[in-house]
Every structure is written in C-alpha cells, then in structure tokens.
Amino acid sequence: MIPTVANESADGVSGCLIQGIDQMFLRVYDDVGCFIDYAIFHSDLFVTIKDPDAFFYHKDSGVYSDILDHSPSTLGIKT
C-alpha cells in the first residue's frame, strides 16, 4: 500500500535557501514568523534571486570558479 502524503503546490511561494550540513533547504515562513525547512529534491528548479546583497563572482579556473555569495561590502572585500 502506498502511504497518503499531504501535498500542496509550491508555485509562487517565496522562501530562503538555507545551506545544511550536506543538503540545501528552502525555508518558508508563515504570517507569524514560524517556518518550515523543506529538503530540496527537485532536480531542475527555477529560481529568481530577490536579494540586493547577492553577487556573482567569477574567476578563470579552479574549484568553485563561479560562485554566488554576499556582496563585496558584506564580505569586507574592497573593490
């Protein structure tokens, strides 16, 4: 027998990506500030970044040559 699992569409939901020890989660807050952390199993999820402190960094080679991190000023990097 297949167990019944409650489900709802995530289309249009806003949340925050959280880095766990070995997995990413989507943290979704309700109207009173409580949250649920959803483990991400979706293999090709489209996202829109809405964070003015998010910056892409590129270098020519090496491990993690293209990364997404905080802004240079948040990280203390002089530009």
C-alpha positions in Angstrom: 0.0 0.0 0.0 1.3 3.5 -0.9 1.0 5.9 2.1 -1.1 9.0 1.7 1.1 12.2 1.8 -0.4 15.7 2.2 0.8 18.0 -0.6 0.3 21.5 -2.0 1.6 23.4 -4.9 4.8 25.3 -4.3 4.4 27.5 -7.4 4.7 31.2 -6.4 5.9 30.5 -2.8 8.8 32.7 -1.6 11.4 31.3 0.7 15.1 31.5 1.7 17.7 28.9 0.6 19.5 27.5 3.6 22.7 25.5 3.4 22.5 22.5 5.7 25.5 20.2 6.5 25.1 18.2 3.3 21.9 19.5 1.7 20.1 22.7 0.7 16.7 23.6 2.1 14.0 26.0 1.3 12.9 27.9 4.4 9.3 29.1 4.1 7.9 31.5 6.7 4.2 31.9 7.6 2.5 35.1 8.6 3.5 34.9 12.3 7.2 34.1 11.7 7.1 30.3 12.1 8.9 28.4 9.3 9.2 25.0 7.7 12.5 23.9 6.1 11.8 21.8 3.0 14.6 19.5 1.8 15.1 20.1 -1.9 14.8 17.0 -4.0 13.6 18.8 -7.2 16.3 18.3 -9.9 15.9 21.4 -12.1 14.0 24.0 -10.0 13.8 27.5 -11.5 14.6 30.3 -9.0 14.5 34.1 -9.0 17.0 35.9 -6.7 15.5 38.8 -4.9 18.3 39.9 -2.6 20.3 43.1 -3.2 23.2 41.5 -1.2 23.6 38.6 -3.6 26.5 38.8 -6.0 28.1 36.5 -8.6 31.8 36.1 -8.6 33.9 34.7 -11.5 37.5 33.6 -11.8 39.3 31.9 -14.6 39.8 28.4 -13.2 39.9 26.3 -10.1 37.4 24.8 -7.8 34.3 26.9 -7.5 35.4 29.3 -10.2 31.8 30.7 -10.5 30.0 31.3 -7.2 27.1 33.2 -5.7 27.8 34.9 -2.3 27.1 38.0 -0.4 28.1 41.5 -1.7 31.8 42.6 -1.6 31.0 45.1 1.1 29.3 42.5 3.3 32.3 40.2 2.9 34.8 43.0 3.6 36.2 43.0 0.1 37.5 46.3 -1.3 36.6 46.8 -5.0 
